[in-house]
């Protein structure tokens, strides 16, 4: 049908479509070429951008000034790095390996000098395949053998880790910390709560299906969805079940909590809003395809990208469609907020921005090399490429 009639019919159905091709190139605030391939997304903290390169010879950890792109320091691990650095308050943590020797290093965030180093010589104990996490004053690192290590992140070089959780070899989710506990799910069907200082198991909850998505915590309640499609809620302190809610598809993304509402994306191609205290469903909305990530909440909307290439904004109170934008390809990252825009990666080479209020295209950046997921900074969107370029666009 003619374009005007097509737009009219879509409007009657309750959403406003936008065309991704209407955007323009962004301003490039700065661009720095490191010459080393970068595949992991940059990290931003306290005015600096940190990146790791897969190059195993020469420097492969870099800190750049977030405003100018000037290289502040370089560090050579003499081994391969496959994940992004983890940034703490005063230290940057990097996992690397040389053959069967595996390292976790803490570098001074300002100078790049080595603070401490932990070394293991057994293949299952490589810590270089999973992002490490900082919480409760500790550093948590998952090994390839799916153990969880805890380190004290500040101080002199430790002779040993603080504690180790060794499961049955099943993969663990990312850990989260609350009230002196570290919580995580496992592919062995259990949700675990450990004492953050000692690693002692405080409680476990078996659900019948494995976990891929990390739990989220609010109001003393831990919420996690499993591969069986059920959202489970437990009291953080005791592990006592609070409620559960069943969807008809696997849940592979963490829930998002705002106020007294929980937002969940299920592999049944549906977005759900639940009451935080009771798990009672408030609304649900069917997508054209599988949702790629947890919703982004902005300006009264829950915004989701799906595998069909749609970016959809739903009223976070009613679930009704506010707007819908057809992307120029399949989204490869969760949208992030920067000022008034939603920014996400599309395919291997494009990062694009859309107005959060309308879904209208704002700008798009196309790289010849593979581009990383975007990262928001006060000065713009930080990116890196497999061609060894780090840049900020806006």
ZAVEXVO-664923 format. One record per residue (C-alpha): z, x, y; residue in one letter. Coordinates in steps of 0.1 Angstrom, whole numbers, always signed. Layout:
% ZAVEXVO-664923
NODE     c3     c1     c2  code
NODE      Z      X      Y     a
...
//
This chain:
% ZAVEXVO-664923
NODE     c3     c1     c2  code
NODE     +0     +0     +0     x
NODE     -4    +12    +36     x
NODE    +23    +35    +48     x
NODE    +39    +10    +73     x
NODE    +43    -17    +46     x
NODE    +57     +9    +21     x
NODE    +84    +19    +47     x
NODE    +91    -18    +54     x
NODE    +97    -27    +17     x
NODE   +119     +4    +12     x
NODE   +140     -7    +43     x
NODE   +144    -42    +28     x
NODE   +157    -25     -4     x
NODE   +185     -9    +16     x
NODE   +175    +26    +24     x
NODE   +156    +47    +48     x
NODE   +132    +72    +33     x
NODE   +124   +105    +50     x
NODE    +96   +129    +43     x
NODE   +107   +165    +38     x
NODE    +75   +180    +51     x
NODE    +84   +171    +87     x
NODE   +108   +200    +91     x
NODE   +102   +233   +110     x
NODE   +111   +269   +103     x
NODE   +146   +279   +113     x
NODE   +157   +306   +137     x
NODE   +165   +338   +120     x
NODE   +197   +352   +136     x
NODE   +194   +385   +118     x
NODE   +179   +400    +87     x
NODE   +191   +432    +69     x
NODE   +172   +448    +40     x
NODE   +193   +465    +15     x
NODE   +165   +473     -9     x
NODE   +185   +462    -40     x
NODE   +179   +429    -59     x
NODE   +205   +402    -51     x
NODE   +208   +371    -72     x
NODE   +244   +360    -66     x
NODE   +252   +340    -35     x
NODE   +269   +359     -6     x
NODE   +305   +353     +2     x
NODE   +319   +349    +37     x
NODE   +354   +357    +50     x
NODE   +370   +368    +83     x
NODE   +337   +377   +100     x
NODE   +321   +395    +71     x
NODE   +295   +387    +45     x
NODE   +299   +403    +11     x
NODE   +271   +407    -14     x
NODE   +266   +423    -48     x
NODE   +234   +438    -62     x
NODE   +223   +440    -98     x
NODE   +213   +476    -92     x
NODE   +234   +499   -114     x
NODE   +226   +532    -95     x
NODE   +237   +538    -60     x
NODE   +258   +513    -38     x
NODE   +259   +478    -52     x
NODE   +287   +461    -32     x
NODE   +281   +456     +5     x
NODE   +300   +442    +35     x
NODE   +279   +431    +65     x
NODE   +290   +419   +100     x
NODE   +284   +382    +99     x
NODE   +271   +380   +135     x
NODE   +248   +410   +135     x
NODE   +240   +419    +99     x
NODE   +252   +455   +105     x
NODE   +264   +471    +73     x
NODE   +301   +477    +75     x
NODE   +305   +495    +42     x
NODE   +290   +502     +8     x
NODE   +305   +508    -26     x
NODE   +290   +521    -58     x
NODE   +305   +508    -91     x
NODE   +281   +529   -112     x
NODE   +276   +499   -134     x
NODE   +258   +465   -134     x
NODE   +271   +435   -116     x
NODE   +260   +399   -124     x
NODE   +283   +377   -103     x
NODE   +293   +374    -67     x
NODE   +324   +392    -54     x
NODE   +357   +373    -50     x
NODE   +373   +376    -16     x
NODE   +410   +375    -11     x
NODE   +431   +379    +20     x
NODE   +428   +417    +23     x
NODE   +408   +427     -8     x
NODE   +374   +421    -24     x
NODE   +373   +419    -62     x
NODE   +343   +430    -82     x
NODE   +337   +430   -120     x
NODE   +312   +454   -135     x
NODE   +304   +471   -167     x
NODE   +289   +503   -180     x
NODE   +280   +498   -217     x
NODE   +311   +488   -235     x
NODE   +334   +498   -207     x
NODE   +344   +470   -184     x
NODE   +360   +471   -149     x
NODE   +378   +449   -124     x
NODE   +381   +466    -91     x
NODE   +399   +457    -59     x
NODE   +383   +470    -27     x
NODE   +398   +470     +8     x
NODE   +380   +443    +26     x
NODE   +378   +462    +59     x
NODE   +369   +497    +46     x
NODE   +355   +492    +11     x
NODE   +379   +519     -3     x
NODE   +392   +514    -38     x
NODE   +427   +499    -40     x
NODE   +430   +495    -78     x
NODE   +410   +495   -109     x
NODE   +415   +479   -143     x
NODE   +395   +491   -173     x
NODE   +388   +477   -208     x
NODE   +367   +492   -236     x
NODE   +361   +462   -258     x
NODE   +329   +441   -255     x
NODE   +346   +406   -256     x
NODE   +368   +417   -226     x
NODE   +339   +420   -201     x
NODE   +349   +401   -170     x
NODE   +314   +402   -154     x
NODE   +300   +369   -165     x
NODE   +323   +344   -147     x
NODE   +334   +342   -111     x
NODE   +370   +353   -106     x
NODE   +394   +332    -86     x
NODE   +423   +338    -63     x
NODE   +453   +314    -62     x
NODE   +491   +314    -61     x
NODE   +490   +350    -50     x
NODE   +472   +361    -82     x
NODE   +437   +370    -93     x
NODE   +423   +351   -123     x
NODE   +394   +365   -144     x
NODE   +378   +349   -175     x
NODE   +364   +373   -201     x
NODE   +332   +370   -222     x
NODE   +356   +363   -251     x
NODE   +370   +334   -230     x
NODE   +404   +348   -224     x
NODE   +420   +343   -190     x
NODE   +435   +374   -173     x
NODE   +459   +373   -144     x
NODE   +463   +403   -120     x
NODE   +485   +409    -90     x
NODE   +459   +413    -63     x
NODE   +479   +432    -37     x
NODE   +495   +466    -41     x
NODE   +490   +499    -59     x
NODE   +468   +504    -90     x
NODE   +483   +484   -118     x
NODE   +487   +500   -153     x
NODE   +481   +466   -170     x
NODE   +474   +430   -163     x
NODE   +503   +406   -157     x
NODE   +494   +383   -185     x
NODE   +466   +371   -208     x
NODE   +459   +336   -221     x
NODE   +439   +339   -253     x
NODE   +425   +307   -266     x
NODE   +404   +301   -297     x
NODE   +372   +315   -282     x
NODE   +361   +283   -265     x
NODE   +348   +286   -229     x
NODE   +372   +278   -201     x
NODE   +365   +260   -169     x
NODE   +373   +276   -135     x
NODE   +411   +277   -130     x
NODE   +429   +259   -101     x
NODE   +465   +265    -90     x
NODE   +491   +241    -78     x
NODE   +529   +241    -76     x
NODE   +533   +274    -95     x
NODE   +509   +264   -122     x
NODE   +473   +274   -131     x
NODE   +453   +246   -147     x
NODE   +420   +247   -165     x
NODE   +400   +228   -191     x
NODE   +385   +243   -223     x
NODE   +355   +235   -246     x
NODE   +382   +232   -273     x
NODE   +389   +197   -259     x
NODE   +422   +206   -242     x
NODE   +434   +207   -206     x
NODE   +460   +235   -201     x
NODE   +487   +241   -175     x
NODE   +502   +276   -175     x
NODE   +531   +291   -155     x
NODE   +512   +311   -129     x
NODE   +537   +340   -130     x
NODE   +541   +344   -167     x
NODE   +512   +327   -184     x
NODE   +535   +306   -205     x
NODE   +520   +273   -215     x
NODE   +538   +244   -197     x
NODE   +518   +216   -211     x
NODE   +485   +208   -228     x
NODE   +465   +175   -231     x
NODE   +440   +169   -258     x
NODE   +412   +145   -250     x
NODE   +387   +146   -279     x
NODE   +359   +162   -259     x
NODE   +354   +196   -242     x
NODE   +356   +203   -205     x
NODE   +329   +220   -184     x
NODE   +340   +208   -150     x
NODE   +372   +223   -134     x
NODE   +401   +200   -127     x
NODE   +409   +190    -91     x
NODE   +444   +183    -78     x
NODE   +457   +158    -51     x
NODE   +489   +140    -46     x
NODE   +505   +157    -76     x
NODE   +478   +144    -99     x
NODE   +453   +166   -118     x
NODE   +419   +149   -125     x
NODE   +392   +162   -148     x
NODE   +362   +147   -165     x
NODE   +351   +158   -200     x
NODE   +319   +159   -219     x
NODE   +327   +126   -235     x
NODE   +323   +109   -201     x
NODE   +360   +101   -195     x
NODE   +378   +109   -163     x
NODE   +414   +118   -171     x
NODE   +444   +119   -147     x
NODE   +477   +137   -154     x
NODE   +509   +144   -135     x
NODE   +506   +181   -126     x
NODE   +543   +189   -131     x
NODE   +546   +173   -166     x
NODE   +512   +166   -180     x
NODE   +521   +129   -184     x
NODE   +489   +108   -185     x
NODE   +485    +87   -153     x
NODE   +452    +69   -161     x
NODE   +417    +74   -175     x
NODE   +383    +59   -168     x
NODE   +353    +59   -191     x
NODE   +317    +64   -180     x
NODE   +288    +64   -205     x
NODE   +276   +100   -198     x
NODE   +290   +135   -199     x
NODE   +308   +147   -167     x
NODE   +298   +183   -159     x
NODE   +308   +184   -122     x
NODE   +343   +185   -106     x
NODE   +354   +153    -90     x
NODE   +358   +151    -52     x
NODE   +389   +136    -37     x
NODE   +392   +121     -2     x
NODE   +423   +102     +8     x
NODE   +431    +77    -20     x
NODE   +396    +78    -35     x
NODE   +381    +99    -63     x
NODE   +343   +104    -64     x
NODE   +326   +113    -98     x
NODE   +290   +119   -109     x
NODE   +283   +112   -145     x
NODE   +253   +121   -167     x
NODE   +248    +83   -171     x
NODE   +230    +87   -137     x
NODE   +258    +70   -118     x
NODE   +281    +78    -90     x
NODE   +316    +63    -93     x
NODE   +344    +58    -67     x
NODE   +378    +53    -82     x
NODE   +413    +47    -69     x
NODE   +433    +79    -70     x
NODE   +466    +63    -81     x
NODE   +453    +38   -107     x
NODE   +417    +49   -117     x
NODE   +405    +14   -109     x
NODE   +368    +15   -101     x
NODE   +360     +7    -65     x
NODE   +322     +8    -68     x
NODE   +294    +25    -87     x
NODE   +258    +33    -77     x
NODE   +229    +42   -101     x
NODE   +207    +72    -93     x
NODE   +171    +77   -101     x
NODE   +180   +107   -123     x
NODE   +209   +129   -132     x
NODE   +231   +139   -103     x
NODE   +231   +177    -99     x
NODE   +264   +181    -83     x
NODE   +296   +165    -71     x
NODE   +291   +144    -39     x
NODE   +294   +159     -5     x
NODE   +315   +137    +19     x
NODE   +305   +136    +55     x
NODE   +306   +110    +82     x
NODE   +316    +81    +60     x
NODE   +290    +89    +33     x
NODE   +290   +103     -2     x
NODE   +259   +124     -5     x
NODE   +243   +133    -38     x
NODE   +212   +152    -48     x
NODE   +196   +142    -82     x
NODE   +171   +159   -105     x
NODE   +143   +135    -94     x
NODE   +143   +153    -61     x
NODE   +162   +126    -41     x
NODE   +189   +133    -16     x
NODE   +209   +100    -13     x
NODE   +237    +91    +12     x
NODE   +260    +63     +0     x
NODE   +286    +44    +21     x
NODE   +318    +59     +7     x
NODE   +336    +26    +10     x
NODE   +310     +2     -5     x
NODE   +286    +25    -24     x
NODE   +256    +10     -6     x
NODE   +227    +32     +3     x
NODE   +227    +44    +39     x
NODE   +196    +66    +36     x
NODE   +174    +84    +10     x
NODE   +152   +114    +15     x
NODE   +126   +126    -10     x
NODE   +129   +164    -12     x
NODE   +100   +188    -15     x
NODE   +110   +198    -51     x
NODE   +140   +198    -75     x
NODE   +173   +207    -58     x
NODE   +189   +239    -73     x
NODE   +222   +238    -54     x
NODE   +249   +214    -42     x
NODE   +243   +205     -6     x
NODE   +267   +222    +19     x
NODE   +276   +211    +54     x
NODE   +268   +232    +84     x
NODE   +274   +216   +118     x
NODE   +255   +183   +116     x
NODE   +232   +193    +87     x
NODE   +232   +193    +49     x
NODE   +217   +225    +35     x
NODE   +206   +231     -1     x
NODE   +183   +252    -22     x
NODE   +151   +237    -35     x
NODE   +134   +254    -64     x
NODE   +136   +292    -64     x
NODE   +122   +300    -30     x
NODE   +132   +273     -4     x
NODE   +164   +265    +15     x
NODE   +162   +234    +36     x
NODE   +184   +215    +60     x
NODE   +186   +177    +66     x
NODE   +205   +157    +92     x
NODE   +237   +144    +76     x
NODE   +236   +112    +96     x
NODE   +199   +102    +88     x
NODE   +185   +125    +61     x
NODE   +158   +135    +85     x
NODE   +144   +171    +78     x
NODE   +157   +197   +103     x
NODE   +143   +230    +90     x
NODE   +132   +248    +59     x
NODE   +131   +285    +51     x
NODE   +107   +298    +24     x
NODE   +112   +333     +9     x
NODE    +87   +352    -12     x
NODE   +114   +364    -35     x
NODE   +140   +343    -53     x
NODE   +166   +331    -28     x
NODE   +203   +326    -35     x
NODE   +223   +295    -29     x
NODE   +231   +290     +8     x
NODE   +265   +298    +22     x
NODE   +279   +284    +55     x
NODE   +293   +307    +82     x
NODE   +302   +300   +118     x
NODE   +270   +317   +129     x
NODE   +246   +301   +105     x
NODE   +235   +299    +68     x
NODE   +238   +332    +50     x
NODE   +212   +339    +22     x
NODE   +202   +368     +1     x
NODE   +170   +374    -20     x
NODE   +160   +391    -52     x
NODE   +139   +414    -28     x
NODE   +172   +429    -14     x
NODE   +172   +410    +19     x
NODE   +203   +395    +34     x
NODE   +199   +371    +64     x
NODE   +214   +344    +85     x
NODE   +193   +314    +95     x
NODE   +201   +283   +117     x
//
